[in-house]
Amino acid sequence: MLSALTSTWETRWRVPIVLAVTVFVNYLDRNNLSLALPKIAQDFGWNDRQTGAYGEVLLAAFFLSYALSNLFLSPLAERFGAKRSIIAAIVAFSVFTLLSAPLGQSFTALVILRLLLGLGEGVHIPMLSAITSRWFPASERSRANTIWGIGIILATAVGPLLLIPLIQAIGWRLMFAVLGVVGMLVSVPLVWLWVEDTPDRQSAISKAELDYSQAGQAVSPAAETPTSWQYVRDRRFWVIVVGGILNAFCAFGILNWLPTYFNRAKGIDFEQLGWPLALIFAAGIVGMGGMSYLGDKLQQRLWLAGGGFLMAGLMVYAASSMNSLGLLVLFFAIAVFCQSAYGAQEYAIVQHLLPANQVGAGTGLYNGLSILLGGVGGSLIPGTIVAMTGSFDAAILSIVVGALLASLTMVLLTRWMRY
């Protein structure tokens, strides 16, 4: 009996570990363009203003189609099956990444491929959320979501170390081809072999799973019908959507523009960007791990997220006035660490508000709106500021405003939602 329980425990925690690998591949494919943008701008002969104008189109194209895919395809993907939809998404975004190699000679083709990449990736995160909600009780979800969420931060941290030397060695176009092939060969077999949509209720289950099956997924009769969308009438859901929008704006604003900001505004050579960016984003891994533990332990997820946003905004503001590479890395690393407080709690909060049979669709709605407004905004607003003023410093300060507004949103939500 003990061995059966141990086996099931290992099965449960193996699921988010495998999903983390798929997220790692996902984020390498989506972030590769921001790392390659300085070289793309050089190859196309863009000046600073043109880099802002054309760069924002390339970056925003992905987030636009990604958001729409979240919104409109997630309900269909949930009915099709979370596991099958994840595999389909991996194949799609790997192929579109691969095609950027032969078609990367054209700016128009790059824009179209970024649109298709976003369309392919759109249902990935919502289906991960759906699977996590079925395998883990609410008391473990910050940690379970964080395990696969660390794939995001790990890809962001390791990406510069992997991709910048690869771009230097073989060029940014061939870099796309390598990522497309390797990602598909790694991720698809792992999901096929090791991930299931739901636990096997006929086998022995752990105490946490028993608590989950008996209480964690209790829903009202109205929530049991596939057509029930009662959560859209919950004002708490819409406040957390606002928080997600502001988080996406800050996160993707930093992620998309920091390599170019360091290169153009702070004069750091492209080949020297790897370790500084890796150290900055590695701080998010530490933050996600610590904050997810505190979220489950203290059940004060919103206060942790709000305080994290406040500190992140202050650190970005301080960093914008620095010219020393060491201080730039330090302040941006602290900012990323603090903002990870929201990332560690994000999907646990969303899952708490959704009926059990609509976690995938509801997460798609949340994620889609967050990316449509926040992710696109994090690409367009800083880029527009650069295009209009020629100042990357002015653009990065827009992140400060977003972080402070996000902190206020979390404080508001604490009045309406308790853990």
Disulfide bonds with the S-S distance in Angstrom:
none
